[in-house]
Amino acid sequence: MEDLEHKERFGISLTDLLSAPTVFRADLFAGRTVLVSGSGSGIGQAIAVLFARLGAGVMLCGRRPEPLQETATAIAQAGGDVDFLPMTIRDPDQVAQLMDRVWERFGNLDVLINN
């Protein structure tokens, strides 16, 4: 999704999410891992971006691969540690694969946001 289209749809662009002022210190979640479901757009995307900006390793998941890829690319280009897996939380096997991926990629899980 183009930045202008993103801004029209959600009221803020992805670029703006990556640079908007925050009251939190930049390393608040350094060394922590956060998993955010539904993180390809909207509130889930905003949560994932903020946690990444605060130093967390972020695992993105959701049903649509393209928005997840866009979010992951933006976070990575801003220097964040990010991975993503398209999946549905309604499938226990896919949830198990997601959790395996989190542990393999990050080694721990500190925060789960079920968006």
N, C-alpha and C positions, 0 to 999 in steps of 0.2 A: 504494500500500500504506500503510495506516495505520501510525503510528509504533509502536504497541504490537505490531501484527502483525509489523512489521519486526524489532523487538527479539526477539520470540519465535522468529522464523525464523533470525536471524543473530547473536543474542546482544547486539546493541547497536542502538539506534535511529538513524535518520538524523539526528535532532536531536542525539543524543549524539556522533555522528561529527563534527558541525560544531563541537563545543565541547570535545571531550576534550582533556586536556593533551597536549602534544607537547614533545619535547626540542629541536625545531628552531626557529630564529628565524622570525618571521612573514614576512619578505621573502626567504627563502632562494632561491626560484625566481622572484622578480620579473623580468619581462621575458622569461621563458622560456615556451615552448609545449609542452604535454604532450598526447599522444594516448593514450587508454586504451580498448582494446577490451573488450567485455563489462562496461561501466561502469554498467549500470543496476541492478546488485544485487551483493551479496556482496563478495568481495575487490576486484573491479574498481571498484565504487562507493567502497569505502573508500580505495583508492589515489587515485582522481580527487578525492575530497573533500579528502584531505590535501594533494595538490599544489595545489589551489585555495586552501586555507588558507595555504599557503606562498607565495602570490603568483603562481603560474603561471596563464597562460591555459590552459584545459582544453577539449579536444575529446573528447566522449563518442561512442562508437559501440557498436552492438549490434543484435541482431535485433528486439527488442521495443520499440516506440516509447514505450509508457506508462511503463515504469521509467526509460527515458532522460530523458523529460520530467520525471518526479518528481525525479530526481537533479539535472538542470539547473536546475529551479526552486529547489530548496533551496540550491544553490551560488550562484545569482544573488541570491536573497534575503539571503544572508549577505555579499553584496558581491563575489562572485567573478566572473571573466570566463570565460564558458562558452558553448559551442555544442554541438549534438548532431546526429547523423545516423543514423537507423535504416538498417541495411544488414547484409549478410553478407560476411565477409572471404573467402568461397569464390568470390565472383563478381568477376573482375578488373575489369569495368566499374564496379562499385560501389566497389571499392577506389580506382580512378582518380578517381571523383567525390568520394570522401572526401578524398583528398589535395588535389584542387583546392580543396575547401571549406576545408581547413586553411590553405592558402596564401592564399586570398582573405580569409579571416576574420582570421587571425593574422599572416600574412606570413612565418612561419618555423615550423620544427618542431625542437625540441631533444631531446625524450625520447619514445620510443614504448614503451608497455607493451602487449604482446600477451598479454592475460589469457585 
